[in-house]
Amino acid sequence: MKTLRSHFRTATLALCVAGLVASQAMAMPVIAPDQDSPIVLAASDCYAIGQQVAEQNGGTLAKASQSTRGGQAVCVIVVLVPGKDGQRPRRSEIVVPQN
């Protein structure tokens, strides 16, 4: 009976390790050299646009993300604008066309 438990533990441990290795292999990004990555470029463009919008509004950039509204690609920018007289910062969401 002890050998059966020992074999069962070994098999269970081996299956857990194999599952962990397989999940890590699936989680690794796959980069195709002949394909462009427009999502990464759009995200960096939205970030750059967000930096400019935050600077124009006198705040700090909290979030910049790409979205589609009305069939047009836009950047949704969240800026934290400092409050007056020591109050909390005001959250301002600005939607800018991605050009």
C-alpha positions in Angstrom: 0.0 0.0 0.0 2.9 2.4 0.8 4.4 1.9 -2.7 1.0 2.6 -4.3 0.8 5.9 -2.4 4.4 6.7 -3.3 3.8 6.1 -7.0 0.6 8.1 -6.8 2.4 11.1 -5.2 5.1 10.9 -7.8 2.7 10.8 -10.6 0.7 13.7 -9.2 3.8 15.8 -8.7 4.9 15.0 -12.3 1.5 16.1 -13.6 1.6 19.3 -11.6 5.1 20.2 -12.9 4.1 19.3 -16.5 1.0 21.5 -16.1 3.0 24.4 -14.7 5.6 24.1 -17.5 2.8 24.0 -20.1 1.1 27.0 -18.7 4.3 29.0 -18.7 5.0 28.0 -22.2 1.5 29.2 -23.3 1.9 32.5 -21.4 5.1 33.5 -23.2 4.5 36.0 -26.0 4.9 34.9 -29.5 6.5 37.5 -31.8 6.2 37.0 -35.5 9.0 38.9 -37.3 7.0 39.6 -40.5 4.0 41.1 -38.7 3.6 44.6 -37.4 2.1 45.1 -34.0 -0.4 47.9 -34.4 -1.8 47.5 -30.9 1.5 48.3 -29.3 2.0 51.3 -31.6 -1.4 52.6 -30.9 -0.9 52.3 -27.1 2.4 54.2 -27.3 0.7 56.8 -29.5 -2.2 57.2 -27.0 0.4 57.5 -24.2 2.2 60.3 -26.1 -1.1 62.0 -26.8 -2.0 61.6 -23.2 1.2 63.3 -22.1 0.5 66.3 -24.3 -3.1 66.6 -23.1 -2.0 66.4 -19.4 0.5 69.1 -20.0 -2.0 71.3 -21.7 -4.4 70.9 -18.7 -1.8 71.3 -16.1 -2.3 67.9 -14.6 -0.6 64.4 -14.6 -1.5 61.6 -16.9 -3.3 58.8 -15.0 -4.3 56.5 -17.9 -4.2 56.4 -21.7 -6.0 53.7 -23.6 -7.2 53.1 -27.1 -10.9 52.6 -27.9 -13.2 52.7 -30.9 -16.2 55.0 -30.8 -18.4 55.5 -33.8 -16.1 53.4 -36.0 -13.2 55.8 -35.3 -10.1 55.0 -33.3 -9.8 57.3 -30.3 -7.6 57.7 -27.3 -9.3 57.8 -23.9 -7.1 60.0 -21.7 -7.6 60.3 -17.9 -5.8 63.3 -16.3 -5.6 64.2 -12.7 -5.8 68.0 -12.3 -4.7 69.4 -9.0 -7.5 70.7 -6.8 -7.7 74.3 -5.5 -6.8 75.3 -2.0 -5.3 71.9 -1.1 -8.4 69.9 -2.2 -8.1 66.5 -3.8 -7.1 66.3 -7.5 -10.0 66.3 -10.0 -10.3 63.4 -12.4 -10.9 64.5 -16.0 -11.5 62.1 -18.8 -10.8 63.4 -22.3 -11.5 61.6 -25.6 -9.1 62.5 -28.4 -9.2 61.2 -32.0 -6.2 59.1 -32.8 -4.5 60.7 -35.8 
